[in-house]
Amino acid sequence: MRKLIKKILKESDELQWIKDIEPYIPFDEVVIGGKYAVQIMDSKLFEIALEGCGEEIYDIPLYVIVEKILKLNYDDIYCGDRDSDVVPHWDGVKECLDLTFYNKNGDYLVDHWLAPDGLIRLVNVF
């Protein structure tokens, strides 16, 4: 019995990393009109992506509302220079989202199209 308990405890410690990962919602599983908490993965790259399209954000976004879902090409999403190293590049078509961003007070921040390229994560239903 002791060996079994030790084995279970050891396995539990080895799987701790799974417990530490916050699950996120893939772009192709969201619902139009859905409200989702948002996690900005790299705030500097996110700001640069917005600036490339002539947009700015003045506060930390807390949640988004999904306005549209479309399969789009890279050039239909990003306004910046395709040869730039700023935004992760991809070719072909991806499920992209038109998102409206809001701060913790519910104030509108910006509307922006994003692809599932690592700039943001939708972490749960808000």
N, C-alpha and C positions, 0 to 999 in steps of 0.2 A: 504494500500500500504506500509506503514512504517513497519508493522509487517512482510510482505513478504520480504522486503529488509533485515530486521534484521535477519530473519530466513535464508536467503540465505548467508548472511555474516557469521553467526554462523556456518552453515554447511561448508562453505569454510574454516574457521579456523580449524574445526574438521578434515578436510581431508588434511591439510597441509602436514602431514607425507607422504602421497602418492606422493606429488610433490617432496619431498626430496629424494625419493628412485630412484637411477639410475637403469634403466632396464638393464637386462643382457640377453644374448642369451644362452639358454640351449644347452648342448653338442649335443643333438640329432637333433638340428636344424641348425647346421653349414654345410658349403659346403667345400668339399675337394678343396684345393687350395685357399680357402678364407683367407683374411687378416683381423684380428680382433684386436682391442685394448684389452689389457689384464690388469686386476686388480689383484694383488697378495693380497690375503686376510690376510695371516699371513706369513710374509717374513721369519721368523725363521723356521717354519714348512716346508715351501717350500724349503729352503736351506737344511734342514735335509733330506727331501725326495730325493733331488738330490744327496746329499752326500751318502745316502744309496745305490745308484746305481753307485757310483764312479764318479759322475759328479759334476762340480762346475759352479757357475755363478758369474761373476765378475762385473756386472753392473745391473742397474734396467731395466727390460724388459718393453718396451712400447707397442709392438704388437707381434702377433704370426701369423704364416701361418699354416693352417691345412694340414698335409701331408697325414694322414690316419685316418680312423674311423673304429673301430672294437668293437664288443661286446666281452669283456674279463673278466676273473675271477680276483679276488683280487691278487692272487699269480702271475699272468702274468704281473701285473703292478708294484708292489712295490718290491724293492730289499731288503729292511730292514727286521728286525726281526718282524714276525707277532704278537708276544706277546708284542711288544713295544706299548707304549701309544702315541708315537709321531705322527703317521699318523692316521687320522680317519679310523676305520676299517669297512668293510662291507663284507657280504658274497654274493655269487651268481655272476651274470653276470651284467655288466653295459656297456653302450655305452661310450667307451674311445677314446681319441684323441692322435695321435702322432703329437706333436706341435714343430715347430721351432721358437725359441724366438729371438727377435731382440731388440736392444736398440734404443734410440731416433735418433741416427745417421744412423740407418739402418744396423749396424754391427751385424753379427751373434753372438749369445751368447751360445745357447745349443739346442739340440734336446731332447725331453723327452715325454714319454707317461704319460697322466694324466687321472684320472677318475673324474666324477662330484662329488667330495667329499668335496668341500669347500676350497681347497687350492688356487684356482684361479677362476676368473670370466671373461668371454668374454663379454665386455660391449657394444661394437658396431662394426659395419663394419668400418674398418680403410681405 
